[in-house]
């Protein structure tokens, strides 16, 4: 239905009061699962047909519906009771009961409430908001931002960009019942900036696995320096674990780096360093390093490591350097990997290539290192140098450029070229051989 004059202005004001709270407290919360769940669904009843399509509402009209409506002009009170719905432009509000005090510029809902404005959503109970002070509060609220979800027994808006959450839960799991999450008694959220919580407890399948006195997590969009959101979990092989306790550093637009630590209850721990860099038309690449402690028995453990890097550098003048490096202590470091390719790898190969033009002739220097993890053998080619001159007429050696060659001379069709190659190769079958043993085997070979 449509209303006009005083009633229409009053309803518009009411919607704006509630929408103002919604617009600043949420940032794209996805509640499709909650809405689809019949137990939590608010979009039921005869009023559905009125608001079934948002674009059916005229641009300057207000639609509302409820089981009963109470309106007092003298007191400035509007109360919609029972399956209440309000819609204005892109704003939609659904709740059991909606009450607006136009004189005090205050509004609140009772029971389950769902508010939506374009891509912004909110789900909660008993929402209160004061337009003049911009103070708001919601019980049992839930919202989403770019990197996860948060819930709270009580969410309070204390200024334009800051919210306090009591009994807060934070997670990056999108399941209706999160498999892992962080719980905190006191949580403060700075919109589009960071979350600060104290104390914090990490849960996996509702079981606490780790507790810290406080924590700070960035929720900024894009590349932002700060502590990343860890991911706890559990499986039969590793037991309880927490991954990605990490710090991310962004250096301008050229490079970034991440230092991370993973802890596994049954198998040990792992620390890693990952970095990427790029400078357009000049260089690009990455560096990944991993150090892992593996628990193999009650009093038995080992340390495994892996270094992997790729680099391309263009020096100009047809001069380039390319490196593809991959060194590993043993195949054990990939036994718990989720990548099938890593678990099945049998050979690790590294290469280095330098190319340039020397006296206008291509010069190539390369090297290769192959570590056969299956047969415990190593092979290296360091270096391989190639420098060659393409075929040229022999008369260029003793005639000036301006001199003409007689067509009848017998040596006119003779040509010359040269090619230089230098190669050093090493191979060894000793599983305990070091890198230098591969380059130069200083122990006597078999008779």
Buried (B, 14 or more C-beta within 10 A) or exposed (E): EEBEEEBBEBBBBBBBBBBBBBBBBBBEBBBEEBBEEEEBEBBEBEBEEBBEEBEEBEEEBBBBBBBEEEBEEEEBBBBBBBBBBBBBBBBBBBBBBBBBBBEEBBBBBBBBBBBBBEEBBBBBBBBBBBBEEBBBBBBBBBBBBEBBBBBBEBBBBEEEEEBBBBBBBBBBBEEEEBBBBBBBBBBBBBBEBBBBBBEBBBBBEEEEBBEBEEBEBBBBEEEBEBBBBBBBBBEEEBBBBBBBBBEBBBEEEEBBBBBBBBBBEEBBBBBBBBBBBEEEEEBBBBBBBBBBBBBEEEEEEBEBEBBBBBBBBBEEEEBBBBBBBBBBBBBBBBBBEEEEEBEEBEEBEBBBBBBBEEEEEBBBBBBBBBBBBEEBBBBBBBBBBBBEBEEEBBBEEEEEEEEEEEEEEEEEEEEEEEEEEEEEEBBBEEEEBEEEBBBEBEEEEEE
